[in-house]
Amino acid sequence: MQKIDLSETGLRAMNKMLHGQSEHTNQTTWEIVNPKGSHAIACGLDAPIEVTVKGSTGYYCAGMNQQATVNIHGSAGPGTGENIMSGKIVIEGDASQYLGATGHGGMIVVKGNASSRCGISMKGVNIVVQGNVGHMSAFMGQSGNLVVCGDAGDALGDSCYEARFFIRGEVKSLGADCEKKEMREEHLALLQQLLDEAGIDADPTEFTRYGSARTLYNFDVDNAGAY
Amino acid sequence: MCGIVGLFLKDKSLEPKLGKMLTEMLITMTDRGPDSAGIAIYSEETIGRAKMTVQSDAPETAFKDLDTALSEAISASVSMQVRSTHAILDVPTGSTEDVRSELTKLGIRVMSRGNNLEIYKEVGLPQDVAAQFDITTMSGSHGIGHTRMATESAVTTMGAHPFNTGEDQCLVHNGSLSNHNSLRRKLRREGIHIETENDTEVGAAYLTWQMQNGATLGEALTNSLDDLDGFFTFVVGTKDGFGVVRDPIACKPAVMAETKQYVAFGSEYRALVNLPGIEDARVWEPEPATVYFWNHKETPSATEKAA
């Protein structure tokens, strides 16, 4: 295992070391100590390595991630996993606002709660939150799945496209064009698969599915006066 | 952006370190705003006396024999301690309005008034401003700090935060208010004194006006959610407590930590990392549109759902 003390190495040198890992690196396990809420830790990784951050992180940790697994043993700041393409991010604590914004693929797991705008404009990422999510979560979500084992705040899935939302607890309010949907066999199977992948023990039948009512897809001439 | 910090001590043994702890927290937030910095400290009061923090751009001349002049003007003893461009006036309780009108004649600005509150703020980086006033040596029960990235008005001493609202009350703000012009006109018509074109000063004046009309601080903060338009995370200080409120959209970041020794606020977790026992603190993000308040007199962590 490679160990980096961020307070000694510095952010740029550390990220450069991580960026230096190739597809076939044999240094596959990394540990970062003393993160102290620094920004942009382990951003832009593109190798099949596992990075564990011992402590809480600031803005944009593991942003643009590809292939790598990033474990955060603490809480994560705003914009964690922004534009994740693949790989996995596991946050042991809570996540701040706009977790996984615009994420294209991969998985983000939060063991605590996620704040507002979780999965905003998600484009294929799967996000599994063991606790609650805040308001405006999955705003304009286009693709991918948001699984919430607790409650969701105001305006869930506002103006969403084809992203799916599975919520076990209560939804404070639904956003424009987001509606409750039927939970069919294929959804139960998908949800079970997501929960298994996230390592979270929950019964898929306790969840409700939400998604787009698809009424905002096409221009309605009755609304012409609004422009 | 702007950076805010706040520290409310429950453990009296930490009080001599308040200035040092707040300064370190604020310096960590420097890259959120390099334009101006300020700190409000609640230190010990003297029974029968009130404190006023005053400021002048020409302290050598403005503060020369100011205590004697004020003593004569109000026929009571006034003492003064000069710290760079600021001075702390020690005046008899109940005389602050008389002293203020004398100071206005002399062209000296009042930064704060109250029994415990002192406010130090200037243009510059937190590190330089803290050194200018020797804030690391100050003790107190609680305090708040701000480092500014100016958006709505000029970079001046008077545009720096914290803003004094009422007696022993102050406010720092991260965000921008969009209805401050109309609200300023309204508040001025109500007789509230507003000095600058700054949006936050209007927020502070709004709270003053609310409280003058009988609202408690908690009610005033709750009402601000309806009447203020724009983005804000406010941290307010009072004689014996401090409060936090974020607008319903809550774009502006905020993180809080609580241990048996303190309650701390930071725009980012980075501001809190060197506090004692932070590893085991309860750390959380304050909810949008919710008023949080801590008071030395009451049970800590009383939170009131506002909306």
Interface residues (C-beta under 8 A of the other chain):
Chain A: K36 G37 S38 S56 G58 Y59 S75 G77 P78 G93 D94 S96 Q97 S115 S116 G134 H135
Chain B: P248 A250 C251 P253 V255 E268 Y269 R270 L272 V273 V283 W284 E285 P288
